Structure formats: structure tokens, C-alpha cells
Amino acid sequence: MIKHDVLIVGAGLAGMRAAIECCEDLSVGLLTKVYPSRSHSGAAQGGIAAALGNSEDDSWEEHMFDTIKGGDYLNDQDAVEEYVKAAPRIIYELEHFGCVFSRMADGRIAQRSFGGHSKPRACFSADRTGHAILHALHEQLMKRGKEIRIYNEWYLHSLIVEEDQCHGVVVSNVKTGEVEIIQAKSVIFATGGYGRVFKITTNAYASTADGAIAAFNAGVPLEDPEFVQFHPSGLYRQGILFSEAARGEGGYLLNGKGERFMEAYAPARMELAPRDIVSRAEQSEIDAGRGWNGEGCIALDLRHLGEARIMERLPQIRQLGIDFIGVDCIKAPLPIQPSAHYSMGGIPTDMFGQVILNKDKAPLKGFFAAGECACVSVHGGNRLGTNSLLDATVFGERTGKSAAEHARSVGFGQINEGREKAGVLKQIEEIFQRTGTESYNDIRNTMKDTMMEQCGVFRDSGKLNECLKQIKLLQEKFKKGKVTDKGKVFNTELFEIIELGNMLKMAEIITVGALNREESRGGHYRTDFPKRDDDKFLNHTLVHKDGDQLKLDKKPVVITKYPPKERTY
Ligand SMILES: Cc1cc2nc3c(=O)[nH]c(=O)nc-3n(C[C@H](O)[C@H](O)[C@H](O)COP(=O)(O)OP(=O)(O)OC[C@H]3O[C@@H](n4cnc5c(N)ncnc54)[C@H](O)[C@@H]3O)c2cc1C
């Protein structure tokens, strides 16, 4: 059996930052189903927020207020305060780690505007910020190679919990197909988001809810799953992201009549209103028949920025347009549509990354989570752009620290290795034994279509009930598929099926959360309940596993400095 003091699952920004924090005196394992540098963090484009005040005066208080207003007051304000205060230090630390940020003429780190931020606050490396940070952290890991063992292309199946303590994980080595137990005193999940549940998404293929569902299966509730962010500028029909930085640099959004329609929805902030508001505005224009070229899309027009600025600040976006649809944004607008982008909800933690089990915040000892898979909750009902790279880095560090402290204070527990392994082997064998006629590809595509249409930007009880019915039907069909590859070595078909099972569960949890929340707040919009309802719903959703059923509970929102107000832009 493999043993580590701390085992981290996920090697994006959150997982790598956590690893750096605990490797000084402890044995650390970092396990990831894709190579660390292929984690979705590397796709982040626009920037990372911090109130450095380099372009205009700024303060952590303003960053805090913008984040809370952006989140429609569902954020836990004590956590937001810690997080925005840590931001400037985190940026300089990343810089000293070797991350190359874009500069102003005087040499200081440049900062640009982003949706919902009242000041230019986004530090960036052209439009490849995630790439720059991810590689800087990866280098730091290489430097500490002796203390950290990286398990590349290993797959997490389940969490080992006994007597209210977490003791490790059950995993597969994808290359050999062997199922293994890794025992650990502390386990950190940093497994990212689950945008792949939806048809049109900006997310990488690996963003499939594995971590969230492994936690859920082990008895941890999921918090605020109904809050899924749709990004206003995913490539039409494909979802590939054109960063909000394009609008931060001054890009326009145009409808089919050539109008800058945001005037009608958020006159003060226009294209730089928060994402939930811009996505709804776009979808409203499309639904009213005012799409660009009469199609289901909107135009992102950058032509007026000029070639020099586009080449300096947005080179990747330009290349993506050319590579994927043959459109050069220097000469023509890009067709875009709202695309599933970010999960505000996830595995509930306190502000030290400790996973909690219920509304009374009882800890599941030895189990921690950070980054997009976690819900601290600093983003509330809607995350502001550039706040997620910051979340992953700040809480990666804090969670690494907590996990290390825990690991130093306890010994290895007792685990029933045979039973844990047998559970996963049985699940795999059961998939191999299926002889049904259902196609997993059809099930996956129908799930994505259903979630996009019935549980997307605009929701209502009719659509959501229909969605839930369809997802349950798909869960039944899922049991009647057939595998073609029954081999052990690099059996990607098997792992894709397991991922699909996780996504079907996640889809159900998102939909049940959305049905329950009879109000509109942040990224969750109910056309049958178009107003925010603080009397009934100023609380976090907790979705618990109850046998095969789901059970809902509420957790209070922590409000410290900013009582809820009407949210206008
Ligand atoms: C296209 C795009 C652009 C973005 N741009 C920005 C931006 O400019 N600014 C910003 O603040 N935010 C941005 N975001 C959001 C931000 O990038 C992510 O929220 C953040 O990077 C998530 O980091 P993470 O470390 O939590 O997870 P990820 O980087 O997603 O990493 C997840 C890790 O978990 C591992 N994993 C998952 N499941 C398993 C399993 N079963 N077994 C083993 N390993 C597993 C994966 O291998 C991977 O290493 C963007 C997101 C996208 C999709």
C-alpha cells in the first residue's frame, strides 16, 4: 500500500499551490488524471485579481465589496475578507516564483478592467495568465521534487472514510489499470469544476465532477450546486473561450441590428457588467430574434481596438478565432454565445479548507478541498472574472497549510484495504459485465443537451422538472450500456464511462438545487421567480445523499460588513 502524510488529488493551481505549502517536512503525493500542465487552470486567459492599485487607487475593501455585490450577497463575507486581503501578497509571491506578468511602461505589474470590478484589478500575462501561473508553480514543484511524488495519469475513484475520519483514497493507475489504495493522514481534493455536464462549455474534457461526486458518495453534502456560471463569450456552438479580457480591453457586444444592446440592460457598466447579467442579456437578444446574422449568437467586435493592441494584449484570442472558425478578429467580429464556465458551488469547506459535513459545520477530519471543486464560499451566487485564479491560489495555500498541520498532529489510522479495493473493483467489473444496447455517447450528448436547454441561463419549474425526469431516465439507460474495450492498459473508454456516471449524478444534484431555489440570484435565474428573495433564500443550499435519494438542507450566509442591497449596474 502506498502511504503519504498528505495526498492531493488535482494538479491545477489549487493542488500545486497546496503541495508547495506542505512538502517541507512531510511526504506529499500529488495525483492527477491529466499531466499537471494540462490541468484546466492552464486555459485561463484574462487575469488574476488583486487590489494592487497600480493603474488607479484601489483597496481590499473595494475588492471585497465588488466580490460580494457580484455574488448577489450569497458570499460568506468573513472568507471574502481574508481572501481579498491576501491577494496582493499572492501576486508578488507568484511573481517571485517566476510568473511573468505584463507590465506598465514604468515596470510595475499592469492591471486591466474586468466585469463587475469597479477598478482595473486584473493582473495578467497577455491573455495566457493561467498558463503562465501554472507553469511557474510546476517549476516550483520540480524544484522540490524530492519531497513530492507526482502520480501522473492516475484516476481517483473514491474517498476512504472510517469513523468520521478520512484516511485516504482508492485510485487507478491509468497506464496499468491496477487499482491501488493510497493511505494518507490528510487528503486534499483540488479536482476542478464540472462544466462538461453542459453541451456548450468553455471547460476542458477533464472537468467532470469526479471529486465532488467522490466526496458526495462518502457522505459530504454539496453546497450551492445550482449556481453555475455561464460565460458571455464562448465561441458559438463550440464554447471555446474568448476571454472577458476582450471586453476589458474595450471590445463591444453587438446584436443582429448592430446595436450595443448592453445599454438596455446595464447602462452604467455596459459590456463590463458581471457575467450573469451579460449572459442573460445575450440570451434575451437571441431569444427575441435579434441574434447576430439571424443566428443563435452575438457578435464580439474588437476591430476598433486596432491590430497593435490586439496583438499585444489578446494574441491568443485572435489565434483561436483563426484556428477554429477562420475569423481574424482584427478584421471581423467573432460569433459568441453564453457557455457553461464555472461552478460556484462544490464541496463545502470553512475558510481554512477543512471540509464540513453539515450546516453546523462539523468537520470531516483529515479531508480538505480547494479551488473550483470547493465552495468556501467566496463567490456566492456569481463569481467575478479573475477571482477564480485568485481563489485557487489563496485557498490552495491556506488549505495546504491546514492539511499539513493536521498531518503533523495525527498518526496513520486503520483502514480495511481489502474492502475498499473490492468496492471499486466490483464497480469496474460491473461496467465490464454490461451487455446492454444503450450508447454511452448518446447518453452523454442527451445529458448535455438537456442541461443546456432545461437548466441553463433561464430556468423555470416546468423545464427543471422535465430536466430531472430526463436525467433519471439517462441514469437508468447508463446501467444498460456496453463496453468495447475490456483491457487494462490505458482503458480510456472505462474512465470516460465512470466520468459520465459522475456527471449524471452531478446533473441531478444541480437540477434539484435549482428546483428548490424559488428565486433569482446571481447565476441562477428562474423566470417563474424573477426576484431575489432574501426572506426565504438568503442561505446556502446543502444537498445530502440519503440512500439513493437527495436530501436538502440550508446553511446560513455569513454577513459581516455589507448587508444585502439591491444589485444594479
Ligand atoms: C477557458 C477558461 C478560462 C478561464 N479564465 C480565467 C481567468 O482568466 N481568471 C480566473 O480567475 N479564472 C479563470 N477561469 C477559471 C479558473 O481557470 C479555474 O476555476 C481554476 O483554474 C480551477 O483551478 P483548480 O486548481 O481548482 O482546478 P483545475 O485546474 O481544473 O485542475 C483540476 C485537476 O484535478 C484533476 N482531476 C480531476 N478529476 C480527477 C480524478 N478523478 N482523478 C485524478 N485527478 C483528477 C485534473 O487532472 C486536474 O489536475 C477560466 C476557466 C476556463 C475554463
The ligand as an ORCA input file, in Angstrom:
! r2SCAN-3c Opt
* xyz 0 1
  C     -11.197     28.650    -20.569
  C     -11.161     29.170    -19.168
  C     -10.611     30.406    -18.895
  C     -10.566     30.879    -17.585
  N     -10.004     32.115    -17.347
  C      -9.911     32.557    -16.075
  C      -9.255     33.780    -15.778
  O      -8.728     34.478    -16.650
  N      -9.199     34.185    -14.490
  C      -9.738     33.445    -13.464
  O      -9.641     33.870    -12.320
  N     -10.342     32.267    -13.719
  C     -10.430     31.797    -14.996
  N     -11.038     30.592    -15.231
  C     -11.429     29.743    -14.098
  C     -10.188     29.093    -13.496
  O      -9.258     28.815    -14.508
  C     -10.498     27.793    -12.775
  O     -11.596     27.935    -11.930
  C      -9.293     27.359    -11.924
  O      -8.136     27.365    -12.707
  C      -9.529     25.998    -11.327
  O      -8.328     25.528    -10.759
  P      -8.295     24.201     -9.922
  O      -6.903     24.057     -9.451
  O      -9.376     24.233     -8.922
  O      -8.696     23.044    -10.958
  P      -8.148     22.606    -12.407
  O      -7.110     23.496    -12.930
  O      -9.378     22.385    -13.224
  O      -7.469     21.209    -12.125
  C      -8.197     20.059    -11.765
  C      -7.232     18.930    -11.522
  O      -7.940     17.826    -10.983
  C      -7.519     16.643    -11.593
  N      -8.597     15.651    -11.508
  C      -9.921     15.827    -11.693
  N     -10.576     14.669    -11.535
  C      -9.651     13.732    -11.224
  C      -9.692     12.344    -10.947
  N     -10.825     11.636    -10.976
  N      -8.523     11.706    -10.671
  C      -7.338     12.367    -10.668
  N      -7.244     13.684    -10.920
  C      -8.377     14.356    -11.193
  C      -7.171     17.046    -13.009
  O      -6.272     16.128    -13.590
  C      -6.522     18.417    -12.777
  O      -5.158     18.284    -12.497
  C     -11.095     30.109    -16.542
  C     -11.641     28.862    -16.801
  C     -11.704     28.413    -18.107
  C     -12.351     27.073    -18.345
*
